[in-house]
Amino acid sequence: MHAYLALGDSYSIGEGVAATARWPVQLAARLRARGIALGEPRIIATTGWTTDELAAAMDATTFAPPCALVSLMIGVNDQYRGHAPEQMLRTFERLLRRAIALAGDDSSRVLVPSIPDWGATPFGFASGRDRQVVSAQIDACNHGQRECVQRHGAHWIDVTAASRAMAAEPALVADDGLHPSAAMYQRWVELIAPVAQARLAATAVSGGAGAAPR
């Protein structure tokens, strides 16, 4: 079975939804249904984590590389807490380098979904913050992350546009009014799965990390 490691924050741990509805879990199930031997994801993520807090958690965690697939989705809490984008991006790049190392130094097996727009949620509407400013700050963070990801040869996947549908579709928001629902995560998986499937198929053909024993 291919090993899958998911690194992140509340979005990867699926705050507000059942464990089976988390997007990394949905992704693994989707790919297994398509004939890809992907194991259940190991998720290193906690609600509220910033890039620095994820890095600290990884320092305290034992890994067993190489993984056939690694996802990294982090940064929204840096924006929410008002951290300087430059500070976030420095730590993000270090995290990306670590993710690539955990993928057997193969950057093509690292997936980086973009930071969603929490300003489009009911919490965002009620937060007292200027939602246009929130959206602009998230766009700026995503711009920096995308350039970093592309520079290192990993895969950037835009889920931000999809996340903004939460403003008009209540069913896409979890009961807490802030985090995505299972249906929203399903939309993300529809964007992420084709990239992951292509990479895992290539790994299996080449006999690379995580390929099933023969």
LUMPA-402243 format. One line per field, with one value per residue: residue number from 1; x, y, z of N, C-alpha, C in turn; residue in three letters. Coordinates in pm, 1 decimal, m for minus. Layout:
<rs>
nr: c(NUM	...)
npx: c(X	...)
npy: c(Y	...)
npz: c(Z	...)
capx: c(X	...)
capy: c(Y	...)
capz: c(Z	...)
cpx: c(X	...)
cpy: c(Y	...)
cpz: c(Z	...)
rest: c(ALA	...)
</rs>
This chain:
<rs>
nr: c(1	2	3	4	5	6	7	8	9	10	11	12	13	14	15	16	17	18	19	20	21	22	23	24	25	26	27	28	29	30	31	32	33	34	35	36	37	38	39	40	41	42	43	44	45	46	47	48	49	50	51	52	53	54	55	56	57	58	59	60	61	62	63	64	65	66	67	68	69	70	71	72	73	74	75	76	77	78	79	80	81	82	83	84	85	86	87	88	89	90	91	92	93	94	95	96	97	98	99	100	101	102	103	104	105	106	107	108	109	110	111	112	113	114	115	116	117	118	119	120	121	122	123	124	125	126	127	128	129	130	131	132	133	134	135	136	137	138	139	140	141	142	143	144	145	146	147	148	149	150	151	152	153	154	155	156	157	158	159	160	161	162	163	164	165	166	167	168	169	170	171	172	173	174	175	176	177	178	179	180	181	182	183	184	185	186	187	188	189	190	191	192	193	194	195	196	197	198	199	200	201	202	203	204	205	206	207	208	209	210	211	212	213	214)
npx: c(84.5	46.7	200.9	64.8	99.6	m41.8	m12.7	m90.1	m352.1	m659.4	m810.4	m705.1	m733.8	m1000.6	m1191.9	m1502.6	m1630.2	m1709.2	m1461.0	m1433.1	m1501.9	m1304.1	m1088.1	m836.7	m891.0	m1118.0	m994.7	m809.7	m991.6	m1129.2	m926.6	m858.0	m1092.5	m1054.7	m867.3	m613.9	m366.6	m376.6	m298.4	m467.7	m458.5	m187.6	m233.3	m97.5	m189.9	m359.8	m629.9	m605.6	m331.1	m39.7	210.1	454.9	383.1	309.5	560.7	699.4	558.4	621.4	891.1	878.5	784.4	806.6	894.1	850.3	989.9	1037.2	741.5	476.5	305.0	259.7	82.0	51.5	m95.3	m132.0	m124.7	m341.7	m396.2	m179.2	m235.1	m479.6	m400.6	m254.5	13.5	314.4	325.8	574.4	709.6	549.3	587.1	858.5	874.9	693.2	830.3	1038.7	889.1	786.9	1021.0	1081.4	860.0	908.2	1143.3	1038.5	890.1	1066.0	1255.2	1138.4	987.9	766.6	578.0	453.3	177.7	14.8	m250.1	m426.3	m471.4	m784.8	m1065.0	m1166.4	m1320.2	m1548.7	m1732.0	m2009.3	m1902.2	m1701.5	m1852.6	m1962.9	m1752.6	m1660.1	m1445.8	m1308.9	m1416.5	m1326.0	m1064.5	m966.2	m990.4	m813.4	m571.0	m545.2	m527.7	m281.4	m109.1	m145.3	m43.4	229.8	287.5	227.0	422.3	650.1	601.6	593.4	850.9	995.7	912.0	688.6	332.1	85.1	m243.3	m537.7	m779.6	m909.5	m1084.8	m1302.2	m1367.6	m1484.8	m1744.5	m1882.1	m2000.9	m2245.6	m2369.7	m2499.0	m2485.0	m2229.1	m2081.4	m1963.8	m2131.0	m2028.2	m2007.1	m1776.4	m1579.2	m1523.1	m1780.4	m1850.2	m1934.5	m1811.4	m1543.0	m1547.5	m1565.1	m1311.7	m1158.5	m1226.2	m1077.4	m818.8	m774.3	m723.4	m457.8	m316.7	m372.3	m243.1	24.1	60.7	10.2	228.2	431.4	382.7	433.6	702.6	806.5	865.0	882.8	673.3	544.3	359.8	469.6	629.1)
npy: c(m120.0	223.6	483.6	761.7	1089.3	1351.8	1687.8	1967.3	2186.3	2281.5	2233.1	2003.1	1816.8	1817.0	1972.2	1983.2	1795.4	1445.4	1185.4	1031.6	1210.3	1395.7	1575.3	1455.0	1187.2	1136.7	1171.9	956.0	742.0	789.9	749.1	482.3	366.1	403.8	222.3	264.7	177.9	308.9	378.3	449.0	790.9	926.3	1168.7	1467.7	1717.0	1992.9	2180.0	2527.9	2548.4	2726.3	2791.0	2780.2	2629.3	2384.7	2311.1	2278.4	2063.8	1866.7	1841.5	1700.0	1456.6	1122.4	1000.4	780.7	776.5	674.1	851.9	785.7	983.8	1317.3	1567.5	1918.1	2165.4	2466.5	2775.5	2947.0	3021.0	3176.3	3400.6	3474.7	3539.6	3761.4	3750.1	3848.5	3824.0	3759.1	3631.8	3403.4	3282.7	3219.9	3017.9	2841.6	2763.2	2615.7	2408.0	2297.9	2203.3	2002.8	1838.0	1751.6	1605.7	1401.0	1276.0	1117.9	1280.4	1356.0	1595.2	1602.0	1442.7	1580.1	1755.1	2065.1	2214.6	2525.2	2808.3	2828.8	3062.0	3192.9	3409.9	3392.7	3250.8	3206.4	3279.7	3447.7	3657.4	3756.1	3834.0	4090.3	4180.5	4326.1	4178.5	4191.0	4272.0	4051.1	3854.9	3960.9	3946.6	3669.9	3595.3	3712.7	3564.8	3314.5	3364.8	3397.1	3142.6	2979.0	3053.8	2965.4	2688.5	2614.6	2681.3	2487.6	2259.9	2114.9	2035.1	2271.1	2336.7	2493.7	2561.3	2769.7	2934.2	2760.1	2743.2	2986.3	2963.4	2904.5	3129.0	3159.7	2915.8	2748.7	2476.0	2400.8	2462.6	2371.3	2285.2	2458.5	2701.7	2802.7	2622.4	2405.5	2192.1	1837.4	1819.8	2040.9	1969.5	1749.3	1874.5	1988.7	1757.5	1665.0	1836.4	1783.4	1506.6	1416.2	1501.3	1371.5	1104.5	1077.2	1108.2	892.6	677.7	701.6	653.6	384.5	258.9	311.9	180.7	315.4	496.3	363.8	185.3	m112.9	m428.4	m681.0)
npz: c(0.0	m73.7	110.4	277.1	385.6	561.2	622.9	826.5	938.6	1093.9	866.5	748.8	954.0	974.6	1127.7	1283.5	1124.4	1058.9	1107.1	876.8	682.5	650.0	430.6	346.8	407.0	254.0	6.2	m3.4	0.1	m239.3	m427.5	m381.8	m470.4	m735.6	m800.6	m698.5	m473.2	m198.5	130.5	447.0	539.7	729.8	954.3	1047.6	1216.7	1365.8	1495.1	1464.6	1438.1	1342.3	1087.3	1226.5	1450.1	1339.9	1242.0	1483.9	1593.1	1408.2	1461.4	1694.8	1623.7	1503.7	1193.5	908.5	643.7	293.8	186.6	m38.4	m106.3	m4.6	157.2	209.7	385.4	503.3	688.6	715.3	979.4	1046.0	891.5	1011.8	1270.6	1224.8	1149.4	986.2	633.3	516.8	723.7	760.5	510.1	508.7	703.1	589.9	357.6	469.7	578.9	344.5	224.2	407.8	371.0	110.0	150.1	308.3	118.9	m11.1	m130.8	m365.4	m522.0	m683.6	m572.9	m376.1	m261.8	m251.4	m137.1	m168.6	59.3	208.9	197.7	478.9	528.2	379.9	520.1	758.5	1008.5	920.6	814.0	1047.3	1201.8	1233.5	1095.3	799.0	520.1	260.9	297.0	436.6	234.5	45.3	185.7	218.5	m48.7	m107.4	57.8	m59.8	m313.1	m259.3	m150.8	m370.5	m560.5	m425.8	m406.2	m677.5	m750.3	m619.0	m743.3	m663.3	m638.8	m681.0	m581.1	m641.3	m415.8	m316.7	m463.5	m487.6	m216.4	m164.2	m240.4	m16.1	86.8	m35.3	m23.2	224.1	292.1	250.3	467.0	788.8	1101.3	1290.7	1172.8	1063.5	963.1	677.2	539.9	495.8	233.6	115.2	142.9	m26.4	m273.4	m283.1	m298.2	m549.0	m702.7	m620.1	m643.3	m918.8	m964.1	m757.5	m824.0	m1072.2	m993.9	m815.9	m981.5	m1152.1	m968.5	m902.3	m1145.5	m1180.8	m968.2	m734.8	m416.4	m170.7	m336.2	m401.3	m272.7	m475.2)
capx: c(0.0	117.0	191.6	20.6	115.4	m111.0	35.7	m171.7	m420.3	m798.2	m866.0	m661.9	m788.8	m1145.0	m1268.4	m1646.2	m1687.9	m1668.9	m1327.2	m1440.0	m1529.8	m1184.8	m1054.3	m735.9	m953.9	m1198.0	m903.1	m760.3	m1101.7	m1155.0	m821.3	m872.5	m1203.9	m1003.8	m767.1	m483.6	m349.0	m334.3	m339.9	m530.1	m356.5	m140.3	m259.3	m30.1	m261.3	m441.1	m701.0	m539.0	m187.2	28.8	324.8	553.9	335.2	324.3	703.0	735.6	498.1	700.3	1015.5	851.4	720.3	892.2	840.8	909.3	992.7	967.8	597.8	443.6	228.9	257.4	10.2	85.0	m196.5	m105.4	m103.2	m458.9	m390.3	m82.2	m309.5	m581.6	m334.5	m187.3	156.8	363.0	333.1	713.2	740.1	479.3	644.4	988.0	849.3	628.4	931.3	1107.4	795.9	781.1	1144.0	1068.4	762.0	975.9	1233.1	955.9	843.2	1181.3	1321.7	1069.0	893.2	645.1	482.0	404.7	60.7	m9.1	m374.3	m418.0	m540.8	m923.5	m1106.3	m1260.9	m1406.8	m1671.8	m1817.3	m2089.3	m1811.3	m1635.3	m1946.7	m1994.3	m1629.5	m1626.8	m1333.8	m1341.3	m1401.6	m1243.4	m926.0	m932.5	m971.3	m691.2	m456.8	m534.6	m476.0	m138.6	m40.9	m148.3	49.4	364.7	301.4	227.3	554.5	743.4	571.3	635.2	997.3	1049.6	867.3	573.6	205.3	m5.2	m381.6	m620.4	m912.5	m961.6	m1202.8	m1411.9	m1405.5	m1565.3	m1885.1	m1946.2	m2076.3	m2380.1	m2424.0	m2483.2	m2455.1	m2084.9	m2019.1	m1992.6	m2224.3	m1964.4	m2014.8	m1643.9	m1504.1	m1595.9	m1856.9	m1806.1	m1961.8	m1706.1	m1422.1	m1563.3	m1529.7	m1166.9	m1105.0	m1244.1	m966.7	m690.4	m761.4	m655.5	m313.3	m265.9	m380.9	m136.8	153.5	67.6	22.3	367.0	512.6	364.7	499.4	848.2	849.5	920.9	844.8	536.6	486.8	327.2	573.3	599.9)
capy: c(0.0	350.8	560.6	899.8	1175.5	1480.3	1786.5	2087.4	2248.6	2236.8	2186.1	1865.3	1729.9	1813.2	2027.4	1998.0	1687.3	1310.6	1149.0	980.1	1321.7	1478.3	1566.1	1353.3	1054.9	1127.3	1156.2	819.0	654.3	813.4	688.0	336.9	329.1	410.1	118.5	304.4	116.0	413.7	350.9	558.6	894.4	965.4	1312.5	1547.3	1844.4	2031.1	2305.9	2647.0	2551.6	2811.5	2723.6	2754.3	2522.3	2259.9	2278.1	2227.6	1930.9	1773.7	1817.8	1605.7	1339.0	1028.4	966.0	664.2	800.2	772.8	841.3	798.4	1107.3	1407.7	1693.6	2025.3	2271.5	2541.4	2918.0	3030.9	3075.9	3286.0	3517.4	3511.0	3599.9	3884.1	3734.6	3905.9	3722.3	3717.3	3536.5	3279.8	3219.6	3160.7	2890.3	2754.3	2703.5	2511.0	2294.6	2237.0	2125.8	1881.8	1752.3	1690.8	1503.6	1288.0	1210.1	1056.2	1384.2	1367.7	1704.6	1579.8	1367.6	1669.8	1832.9	2179.5	2289.8	2665.4	2848.3	2867.9	3195.4	3180.9	3526.8	3358.7	3171.5	3287.2	3338.3	3559.4	3768.4	3807.2	3854.2	4231.6	4214.5	4360.1	4054.3	4216.2	4272.3	3910.7	3787.6	4012.7	3892.7	3528.3	3590.5	3745.4	3446.9	3209.6	3401.4	3364.4	2998.1	2918.8	3075.3	2877.7	2550.3	2595.9	2689.7	2361.3	2149.0	2044.2	2063.1	2368.9	2310.6	2604.7	2530.8	2894.7	2975.0	2671.8	2774.3	3108.4	2927.9	2893.6	3251.1	3149.3	2781.1	2709.1	2334.0	2381.6	2504.1	2285.4	2342.6	2564.2	2826.9	2847.5	2524.1	2344.0	2070.0	1723.3	1850.4	2131.3	1888.9	1667.4	1958.9	1998.9	1629.1	1659.0	1911.9	1726.2	1365.5	1387.3	1521.1	1262.8	979.3	1076.2	1087.4	757.9	585.7	709.8	587.6	240.3	213.8	320.6	103.0	409.1	490.7	329.6	90.0	m241.2	m528.4	m776.2)
capz: c(0.0	m75.4	234.0	255.4	502.1	544.8	719.5	817.8	1052.3	1109.6	739.9	725.8	1058.7	953.3	1240.2	1261.4	1044.8	1099.3	1061.2	739.7	591.7	631.7	289.0	315.7	414.3	132.3	m106.5	m3.9	m39.4	m381.0	m507.7	m372.0	m558.8	m872.9	m818.4	m643.9	m341.3	m105.4	267.2	520.7	563.1	861.7	956.8	1150.9	1204.2	1481.7	1475.4	1516.6	1416.3	1245.3	1027.5	1331.4	1538.4	1265.8	1240.9	1617.0	1607.0	1327.5	1533.9	1803.3	1564.5	1432.4	1062.8	843.7	498.8	211.6	162.1	m180.5	m123.0	110.5	135.0	303.4	376.1	626.1	672.0	743.3	1114.3	1041.1	843.6	1109.8	1387.4	1184.3	1127.7	861.2	527.6	495.2	829.8	727.0	391.8	544.7	770.6	493.1	269.5	545.1	585.7	211.9	207.7	489.3	304.2	m4.6	204.5	352.6	m3.0	m76.5	m210.4	m494.7	m502.4	m762.6	m491.7	m270.5	m302.8	m163.6	m161.7	m127.9	182.2	183.0	242.9	590.0	525.9	309.0	609.0	851.3	1106.1	854.2	804.0	1180.6	1278.8	1248.2	1008.5	661.4	445.7	143.0	343.3	463.3	106.3	m16.8	258.9	183.8	m185.9	m103.3	113.5	m161.1	m420.6	m213.1	m140.4	m504.8	m619.6	m355.0	m446.1	m816.4	m753.4	m568.0	m826.0	m607.3	m706.9	m619.9	m620.6	m594.3	m361.6	m260.2	m540.0	m445.9	m78.5	m160.2	m260.0	115.2	113.6	m93.0	m7.3	364.4	306.2	236.4	592.6	903.8	1198.6	1370.1	1099.2	1022.2	887.0	565.6	561.0	415.9	92.5	68.0	128.5	m145.9	m388.4	m286.7	m343.3	m694.3	m761.0	m578.5	m679.3	m1046.3	m949.5	m674.1	m899.5	m1172.8	m929.3	m760.3	m1094.6	m1196.5	m865.8	m913.3	m1267.6	m1164.0	m852.4	m638.7	m275.7	m138.0	m429.0	m341.2	m295.9	m582.2)
cpx: c(87.8	95.3	159.3	30.3	50.7	m69.8	m51.3	m228.8	m563.7	m856.3	m826.7	m716.6	m940.5	m1225.7	m1416.1	m1710.4	m1641.4	m1531.9	m1328.3	m1461.4	m1410.9	m1136.9	m940.3	m794.0	m1042.2	m1109.1	m853.6	m868.8	m1132.2	m1051.3	m824.5	m984.0	m1161.2	m888.3	m628.7	m472.6	m292.5	m387.8	m411.4	m424.1	m314.8	m149.8	m187.4	m87.7	m343.8	m505.7	m624.3	m391.3	m146.6	141.3	429.9	511.5	337.7	469.9	747.2	680.5	575.5	833.8	998.8	790.4	823.8	824.1	912.7	907.9	1058.1	818.8	573.4	370.6	234.4	176.1	45.8	m15.0	m192.3	m92.1	m221.1	m451.1	m281.9	m153.0	m407.8	m519.5	m256.1	m37.5	195.7	372.3	475.1	755.2	676.6	548.3	781.8	968.1	783.7	731.7	1008.9	1018.5	788.7	905.9	1137.4	969.4	825.5	1070.8	1155.1	896.4	959.6	1256.8	1264.4	959.2	763.9	540.2	431.4	293.5	37.1	m140.0	m362.0	m494.5	m683.7	m954.1	m1211.9	m1354.9	m1539.4	m1768.9	m1906.6	m2003.8	m1741.6	m1724.4	m1967.3	m1871.5	m1596.9	m1508.2	m1385.6	m1313.0	m1318.6	m1095.2	m879.9	m902.3	m841.8	m567.4	m436.3	m481.2	m326.3	m57.9	m34.8	m52.7	192.2	387.2	310.7	364.1	657.9	725.8	621.1	786.6	1061.1	998.0	755.6	446.5	118.6	m145.9	m470.0	m756.3	m978.7	m1086.9	m1323.1	m1459.8	m1496.3	m1712.2	m1958.4	m2030.7	m2220.9	m2446.7	m2401.0	m2445.6	m2305.8	m2008.8	m2058.8	m2080.6	m2162.2	m1962.1	m1883.0	m1574.4	m1588.3	m1673.1	m1796.7	m1825.8	m1857.5	m1576.7	m1429.4	m1527.3	m1378.0	m1105.2	m1119.3	m1132.5	m831.4	m668.3	m692.6	m503.8	m252.3	m266.5	m269.5	m1.5	166.7	77.2	165.9	459.9	504.3	437.8	650.1	899.7	908.2	864.4	699.9	473.1	463.0	436.8	532.1	653.2)
cpy: c(124.7	423.8	705.9	976.0	1309.7	1573.6	1911.0	2137.1	2196.3	2182.6	2041.3	1769.3	1725.1	1858.2	2040.1	1891.4	1553.3	1277.8	1101.2	1090.9	1415.1	1466.2	1468.6	1211.9	1033.4	1103.9	1012.4	721.4	666.8	741.3	535.9	288.3	330.4	313.0	152.8	251.9	217.5	382.7	470.1	663.9	901.6	1117.0	1376.0	1687.8	1867.2	2166.0	2421.0	2656.1	2654.3	2730.5	2688.9	2637.1	2387.2	2216.3	2220.1	2087.0	1827.5	1742.9	1710.0	1474.3	1252.6	988.2	843.0	683.8	681.7	745.8	858.7	928.5	1186.8	1529.8	1790.9	2138.0	2350.3	2690.0	3005.1	3093.0	3182.3	3413.3	3566.0	3582.8	3725.6	3872.5	3794.9	3796.6	3670.9	3612.9	3401.9	3207.0	3159.0	3024.6	2791.3	2688.0	2594.6	2386.5	2222.5	2153.0	1995.2	1784.9	1680.4	1580.6	1380.0	1211.9	1150.2	1150.8	1395.3	1472.2	1683.4	1501.0	1448.3	1757.2	1944.3	2248.0	2431.0	2690.6	2889.8	3005.4	3182.4	3301.5	3501.2	3278.9	3262.6	3351.7	3459.7	3681.5	3835.1	3850.1	4000.3	4274.3	4248.3	4237.4	4073.7	4218.4	4129.5	3837.9	3832.5	3957.2	3745.3	3512.3	3617.9	3628.1	3335.4	3239.5	3363.8	3214.3	2933.2	2936.0	2982.7	2732.3	2524.3	2598.9	2557.6	2240.2	2065.5	2089.7	2157.5	2343.7	2417.6	2553.8	2657.0	2940.0	2890.3	2707.3	2895.9	3083.2	2913.3	3015.7	3239.2	3015.0	2732.6	2562.9	2304.4	2417.9	2407.8	2358.6	2454.6	2699.1	2878.0	2748.9	2462.3	2219.7	1957.0	1750.7	1945.0	2054.7	1799.9	1747.4	1975.5	1871.1	1613.7	1734.2	1845.3	1586.3	1340.7	1402.2	1406.9	1130.7	969.3	1047.5	945.9	654.1	584.2	639.3	436.8	184.9	209.7	235.9	187.3	392.3	455.0	231.0	m42.9	m341.8	m627.7	m914.0)
cpz: c(0.0	57.1	202.0	386.8	473.0	657.8	711.1	947.6	1058.7	980.3	711.9	830.8	1051.0	1072.1	1201.2	1175.4	1100.8	1041.2	916.8	636.8	574.3	487.6	261.0	317.2	291.8	9.9	m116.1	m48.9	m188.3	m467.4	m498.9	m463.6	m705.3	m895.0	m770.5	m501.2	m242.6	33.8	329.0	551.8	709.1	866.1	1076.0	1138.5	1330.2	1452.5	1540.1	1489.0	1311.0	1181.5	1132.9	1419.5	1468.6	1263.4	1374.2	1638.3	1525.5	1393.1	1640.1	1753.7	1493.3	1302.7	1008.4	692.3	425.7	203.0	12.3	m208.9	6.4	71.7	245.5	282.8	505.9	592.9	709.1	882.0	1128.7	996.2	949.8	1229.8	1350.7	1168.6	992.9	755.4	505.2	598.9	799.3	612.8	419.9	609.7	674.5	402.7	341.6	556.1	451.9	186.8	287.5	425.7	186.1	42.4	247.1	234.5	m80.7	m166.7	m351.4	m479.4	m579.6	m686.4	m371.9	m326.6	m202.1	m204.6	m104.8	1.4	147.5	241.3	352.2	596.2	456.3	394.8	693.5	960.2	1046.3	843.0	940.2	1260.0	1305.5	1165.2	868.9	575.5	319.2	178.9	370.8	332.8	39.1	53.0	227.3	42.4	m188.3	m47.7	10.6	m276.6	m382.1	m203.6	m278.7	m570.3	m556.8	m399.8	m588.2	m829.3	m710.8	m644.7	m767.9	m680.0	m624.4	m672.1	m558.3	m547.5	m307.3	m332.5	m500.2	m305.7	m70.1	m191.9	m126.6	148.2	68.0	m68.7	136.3	383.5	295.9	363.2	703.8	1003.7	1281.2	1297.6	1045.5	928.6	775.6	610.3	478.5	267.2	34.7	49.1	4.5	m270.9	m399.5	m342.9	m494.1	m767.0	m735.4	m634.2	m813.2	m1038.6	m869.1	m749.7	m1002.5	m1109.4	m874.3	m870.8	m1146.0	m1098.5	m879.7	m1034.4	m1249.5	m1049.5	m742.7	m499.9	m260.4	m233.0	m359.9	m370.0	m403.2	m548.3)
rest: c(MET	HIS	ALA	TYR	LEU	ALA	LEU	GLY	ASP	SER	TYR	SER	ILE	GLY	GLU	GLY	VAL	ALA	ALA	THR	ALA	ARG	TRP	PRO	VAL	GLN	LEU	ALA	ALA	ARG	LEU	ARG	ALA	ARG	GLY	ILE	ALA	LEU	GLY	GLU	PRO	ARG	ILE	ILE	ALA	THR	THR	GLY	TRP	THR	THR	ASP	GLU	LEU	ALA	ALA	ALA	MET	ASP	ALA	THR	THR	PHE	ALA	PRO	PRO	CYS	ALA	LEU	VAL	SER	LEU	MET	ILE	GLY	VAL	ASN	ASP	GLN	TYR	ARG	GLY	HIS	ALA	PRO	GLU	GLN	MET	LEU	ARG	THR	PHE	GLU	ARG	LEU	LEU	ARG	ARG	ALA	ILE	ALA	LEU	ALA	GLY	ASP	ASP	SER	SER	ARG	VAL	LEU	VAL	PRO	SER	ILE	PRO	ASP	TRP	GLY	ALA	THR	PRO	PHE	GLY	PHE	ALA	SER	GLY	ARG	ASP	ARG	GLN	VAL	VAL	SER	ALA	GLN	ILE	ASP	ALA	CYS	ASN	HIS	GLY	GLN	ARG	GLU	CYS	VAL	GLN	ARG	HIS	GLY	ALA	HIS	TRP	ILE	ASP	VAL	THR	ALA	ALA	SER	ARG	ALA	MET	ALA	ALA	GLU	PRO	ALA	LEU	VAL	ALA	ASP	ASP	GLY	LEU	HIS	PRO	SER	ALA	ALA	MET	TYR	GLN	ARG	TRP	VAL	GLU	LEU	ILE	ALA	PRO	VAL	ALA	GLN	ALA	ARG	LEU	ALA	ALA	THR	ALA	VAL	SER	GLY	GLY	ALA	GLY	ALA	ALA	PRO	ARG)
</rs>
